[in-house]
């Protein structure tokens, strides 16, 4: 993702937001919050 090799970087919200336009940070952060499951892990479950 974003030019990093798999396994070479730990994906964090801060890293992801660093690659987004500052005006988009609040919207992207809200989307990421909705994608986290109850354990704090990102989930791809649709319909949540």
Secondary structure, DSSP 8 states (H G I E B T S, - for coil): -TT--TTSS---HHHHHHTS-GGGHHHHHHHHHHHB-TTS-B---TT-
